[in-house]
Amino acid sequence: MTYAGTRAADLAQAASSQDFTATPPQKIVDVWAIVYDSMRDEFGEAIYRSWLKPMQLQAYYEGTMEISVPTRFMRDWIHDNYASQILSLCQKQDQDISRIQFVVAVQVSGQSAPSIKAVETPKTDTNKADDVDTLSSPLDARFTFDTFVIGEPNAFAHAACRRVIEAEGMPFNPLYIYGSVGLGKTHLMHAVARALREKGKGNIIYLSAEKFMYEFVKALRANDSMAFKDKLRNVDVLMIDDIQFIAGKESTQEEFFHTFNALVDNGKQIIIAGDRAPMDLEGLDERLRSRMGWGLVADIRPSTLELRLNIVKHKAAMMNLTLPEDVAVFLANKITSNIRELEGALNRLAVQADMAGKSETTLEAATDILSDVLRSYERRITIDEIQRKVAEHYTLRLDDMFSARRSRNVARPRQVAMYLCKKLTPRSLPEIGRKFGGRDHTTVMHAVRKVEELVGGDIAFADEVKILTRKLKG
């Protein structure tokens, strides 16, 4: 039954009951006040401000607390992720509360809607849209929310992006999305930019950090830096992709730092994407890293087999390519680290099937068509892949591979990852050290020697390293 249907049935049943009141009784109001105040500590500041703060007690009937939220998307997300915990908090205050019903706030006839300040383009600023279009990068038509496949690794980042679009104000600022290459950051950034433009959310600039740097340097050389600053600081939403590319570029960082502050001070939305969490970005000014972590930081974790399988099936359907289950599973198992490469493999299969006049491909045909891709994939083991696999194996966050934490349960897996990087990749010790949070090459040497020592004296540990090696070699 749908939410609307469920609520209608509840209200119909409760209408004749003495326990139904449009205005909740005082004891329920008091319960909600206590629970509402406790949610900040229970769920954390970021989740509270992003999702729970807009909730309001609407009604009470037959042991059911009805809580209203502004949008359907927020209702569904709270219901799926926090409903049981909120109910538990309520029941600690009053055992008679048996259920919580989340509904979307409906405009009541005769009551005025909350005022919304409209942002109008000044009549004298007719060229501003053209300036934004010139500076902003083009959006890929394929990257929309409809084509984004949601799974456990990317669900939080996806929800945060949808929240930015649906909110009337700014639920968090900035929104910072991070994850390794090819996991969907750029897809989400394009989807957000497109959705905001479709909603008429004023002037929006989306560009890579590399283009930001290029345009800034070009403006400096042309003695036109003020025009560049004016374009950026008069937008309503600024979106910067691949922020890690301004690492080490001091003048570019300085300009972005001042642009960031100007937009925040003027109540403008900032959305940033990078390959690591703000505090783990090497070569970035401490002030800038701190500001990028002000709002909500949402990560996209390495893809799971289930997510990759769903992506394969979804993309194949979009290409009108009939993909048998064994072929889909084969691709999801073989191409694990990069969703872009997975899509590239599907594109090759679709083209070959079209050329052969077939709508379906077999496992044998797929193996033959992708033989060079699969050989290349099996040969190439990257430091990023090793870090992900080791973190998954030891049930750690990927950030622990780069962090300064020295507890044994983090330091030992990190040493194992360094050891495997030395054994399975052609990377030098300094390169490996830099990929582990900017550590010195001597730290990597120590890790390699320590793991070699343990492998020689601990059979169980040696088996663990062998298992990880086999996983990485496929």
Backbone hydrogen bonds, N-H to C=O, Kabsch-Sander energy under -0.5 kcal/mol:
donor,donor_aa,acceptor,acceptor_aa,energy
6,T,2,T,-3.0
7,R,3,Y,-2.8
8,A,4,A,-2.4
9,A,5,G,-2.2
10,D,6,T,-2.3
11,L,7,R,-2.7
12,A,8,A,-2.4
13,Q,9,A,-2.4
14,A,10,D,-2.4
15,A,11,L,-1.6
17,S,14,A,-1.7
20,F,17,S,-1.0
21,T,60,Y,-1.8
28,I,25,P,-0.7
29,V,25,P,-2.0
30,D,26,Q,-2.6
31,V,27,K,-2.0
32,W,28,I,-2.7
33,A,29,V,-2.0
34,I,30,D,-2.0
35,V,31,V,-2.6
36,Y,32,W,-3.3
37,D,33,A,-1.9
38,S,34,I,-1.4
39,M,35,V,-1.2
39,M,36,Y,-0.5
42,E,38,S,-2.2
43,F,39,M,-2.7
44,G,40,R,-1.4
48,Y,44,G,-2.3
49,R,45,E,-2.7
50,S,46,A,-2.3
51,W,47,I,-2.7
52,L,47,I,-1.3
53,K,48,Y,-2.8
55,M,52,L,-1.6
56,Q,68,S,-1.9
58,Q,66,E,-3.5
59,A,66,E,-1.3
60,Y,21,T,-1.3
61,Y,64,T,-2.1
64,T,61,Y,-2.8
65,M,63,G,-0.5
65,M,99,R,-2.5
66,E,59,A,-3.0
66,E,64,T,-0.6
67,I,65,M,-0.6
67,I,101,Q,-2.9
68,S,56,Q,-2.9
69,V,103,V,-2.2
75,R,71,T,-2.1
76,D,72,R,-2.7
77,W,73,F,-2.3
78,I,74,M,-2.7
79,H,75,R,-2.5
80,D,76,D,-2.3
81,N,77,W,-1.9
82,Y,78,I,-2.8
83,A,78,I,-1.2
86,I,82,Y,-2.4
87,L,83,A,-2.7
88,S,84,S,-2.0
89,L,85,Q,-2.0
90,C,86,I,-2.2
91,Q,87,L,-2.6
92,K,88,S,-1.4
93,Q,89,L,-0.6
93,Q,90,C,-1.0
94,D,90,C,-2.0
97,I,94,D,-1.5
98,S,63,G,-2.1
98,S,96,D,-0.7
99,R,63,G,-1.6
101,Q,65,M,-3.0
102,F,100,I,-0.5
103,V,67,I,-2.7
103,V,101,Q,-0.5
105,A,69,V,-3.0
111,Q,108,V,-2.1
118,A,116,I,-0.6
120,E,118,A,-0.7
125,D,122,P,-1.9
128,K,125,D,-1.6
131,D,127,N,-2.3
132,V,128,K,-2.5
133,D,129,A,-2.6
134,T,130,D,-2.1
135,L,131,D,-2.1
136,S,132,V,-3.4
137,S,206,Y,-3.5
141,A,139,L,-0.5
143,F,140,D,-1.5
144,T,142,R,-1.4
148,F,145,F,-0.7
149,V,147,T,-0.6
150,I,148,F,-0.6
154,N,151,G,-1.0
155,A,151,G,-1.2
158,H,154,N,-2.3
159,A,155,A,-2.4
160,A,156,F,-2.4
161,C,157,A,-2.0
162,R,158,H,-2.2
163,R,159,A,-2.1
164,V,160,A,-1.7
165,I,161,C,-1.5
166,E,162,R,-2.4
167,A,163,R,-2.1
175,L,270,I,-2.2
176,Y,174,P,-0.6
176,Y,296,L,-2.9
177,I,175,L,-0.5
177,I,272,I,-2.9
178,Y,298,A,-2.1
179,G,274,G,-1.5
183,L,180,S,-1.0
188,L,184,G,-2.2
189,M,185,K,-2.4
190,H,186,T,-2.7
191,A,187,H,-2.4
192,V,188,L,-2.7
193,A,189,M,-2.5
194,R,190,H,-2.6
195,A,191,A,-2.4
196,L,192,V,-2.7
197,R,193,A,-2.1
198,E,194,R,-2.3
199,K,195,A,-1.5
200,G,197,R,-1.4
201,K,196,L,-2.4
202,G,200,G,-1.1
205,I,237,V,-2.6
206,Y,204,I,-0.5
207,L,239,M,-2.4
209,A,241,D,-2.8
212,F,208,S,-2.3
213,M,209,A,-2.4
214,Y,210,E,-2.3
215,E,211,K,-3.1
216,F,212,F,-2.1
217,V,213,M,-2.6
218,K,214,Y,-2.5
219,A,215,E,-2.1
220,L,216,F,-2.1
221,R,217,V,-2.4
222,A,218,K,-1.6
223,N,220,L,-1.5
224,D,219,A,-3.3
227,A,224,D,-0.6
228,F,224,D,-1.4
229,K,225,S,-2.6
230,D,226,M,-2.4
231,K,227,A,-2.2
232,L,228,F,-1.9
233,R,229,K,-2.6
234,N,230,D,-0.6
234,N,231,K,-0.6
235,V,232,L,-0.9
236,D,203,N,-2.6
237,V,203,N,-1.8
238,L,269,Q,-2.5
239,M,205,I,-3.1
239,M,237,V,-0.5
240,I,271,I,-2.3
241,D,207,L,-1.8
243,I,273,A,-2.7
245,F,242,D,-2.0
246,I,243,I,-1.8
247,A,244,Q,-1.6
248,G,283,G,-2.8
249,K,246,I,-1.9
250,E,248,G,-1.1
253,Q,249,K,-2.6
254,E,250,E,-2.3
255,E,251,S,-2.0
256,F,252,T,-2.5
257,F,253,Q,-2.7
258,H,254,E,-2.0
259,T,255,E,-2.3
260,F,256,F,-3.0
261,N,257,F,-2.2
262,A,258,H,-2.3
263,L,259,T,-2.4
264,V,260,F,-2.4
265,D,261,N,-2.6
266,N,262,A,-1.3
267,G,264,V,-1.7
268,K,263,L,-2.9
269,Q,236,D,-2.0
271,I,238,L,-2.6
272,I,175,L,-2.9
273,A,240,I,-2.2
274,G,177,I,-2.2
280,D,277,A,-1.9
281,L,278,P,-1.4
282,E,280,D,-0.6
284,L,281,L,-0.8
289,R,285,D,-2.4
290,S,286,E,-2.3
291,R,287,R,-2.1
292,M,288,L,-2.2
293,G,289,R,-0.9
293,G,290,S,-0.6
294,W,291,R,-1.6
296,L,174,P,-1.9
298,A,176,Y,-3.2
298,A,296,L,-0.6
300,I,178,Y,-2.7
301,R,153,P,-1.9
301,R,299,D,-0.6
308,R,304,T,-2.7
309,L,305,L,-2.5
310,N,306,E,-2.1
311,I,307,L,-2.5
312,V,308,R,-2.6
313,K,309,L,-2.2
314,H,310,N,-2.5
315,K,311,I,-3.0
316,A,312,V,-2.3
317,A,313,K,-2.0
318,M,314,H,-1.8
319,M,315,K,-1.6
320,N,317,A,-1.1
321,L,316,A,-2.9
322,T,320,N,-0.6
322,T,359,S,-3.4
323,L,321,L,-0.6
327,V,324,P,-0.5
328,A,324,P,-2.2
329,V,325,E,-2.6
330,F,326,D,-1.8
331,L,327,V,-2.4
332,A,328,A,-2.3
333,N,329,V,-1.9
334,K,330,F,-2.1
335,I,331,L,-2.4
336,T,334,K,-0.9
339,I,182,G,-2.2
342,L,338,N,-1.5
343,E,339,I,-2.4
344,G,340,R,-2.4
345,A,341,E,-2.2
346,L,342,L,-1.8
347,N,343,E,-2.3
348,R,344,G,-1.8
349,L,345,A,-2.0
350,A,346,L,-2.6
351,V,347,N,-2.4
352,Q,348,R,-2.5
353,A,349,L,-2.4
354,D,350,A,-2.1
355,M,351,V,-2.5
356,A,352,Q,-1.9
357,G,354,D,-1.0
358,K,353,A,-3.2
361,T,322,T,-1.4
366,A,362,T,-2.6
367,T,363,L,-2.5
368,D,364,E,-1.8
369,I,365,A,-2.9
370,L,366,A,-2.2
371,S,368,D,-1.1
374,L,370,L,-3.0
375,R,371,S,-2.3
376,S,372,D,-2.4
377,Y,373,V,-2.5
378,E,374,L,-2.4
379,R,375,R,-2.0
380,R,376,S,-2.0
381,I,379,R,-0.8
382,T,380,R,-0.5
386,I,382,T,-2.1
387,Q,383,I,-2.7
388,R,384,D,-2.2
389,K,385,E,-2.6
390,V,386,I,-2.6
391,A,387,Q,-2.2
392,E,388,R,-2.6
393,H,389,K,-2.5
394,Y,390,V,-2.2
395,T,392,E,-1.1
396,L,391,A,-3.1
400,D,397,R,-1.5
401,M,398,L,-1.7
402,F,399,D,-1.4
403,S,399,D,-1.5
410,V,407,S,-1.8
411,A,407,S,-3.3
412,R,408,R,-2.0
414,R,410,V,-1.9
415,Q,411,A,-2.1
416,V,412,R,-2.3
417,A,413,P,-2.4
418,M,414,R,-2.2
419,Y,415,Q,-2.5
420,L,416,V,-2.5
421,C,417,A,-2.1
422,K,418,M,-2.0
423,K,419,Y,-2.0
424,L,420,L,-2.9
425,T,421,C,-1.3
432,I,428,S,-2.5
433,G,429,L,-2.6
434,R,430,P,-2.2
435,K,431,E,-1.6
436,F,432,I,-0.7
436,F,433,G,-1.0
437,G,434,R,-0.6
438,G,433,G,-0.6
438,G,434,R,-1.1
439,R,433,G,-2.4
443,T,440,D,-1.0
444,V,440,D,-1.1
445,M,441,H,-2.2
446,H,442,T,-2.3
447,A,443,T,-2.1
448,V,444,V,-2.6
449,R,445,M,-2.4
450,K,446,H,-2.5
451,V,447,A,-2.5
452,E,448,V,-2.4
453,E,449,R,-2.1
454,L,450,K,-2.2
455,V,451,V,-2.8
456,G,452,E,-1.7
457,G,453,E,-0.9
458,D,454,L,-2.0
462,A,458,D,-2.5
463,D,459,I,-2.3
464,E,460,A,-1.8
465,V,461,F,-2.1
466,K,462,A,-2.1
467,I,463,D,-2.3
468,L,464,E,-2.1
469,T,465,V,-2.2
470,R,466,K,-2.5
471,K,467,I,-2.2
472,L,468,L,-2.1
473,K,469,T,-2.0
474,G,470,R,-0.8
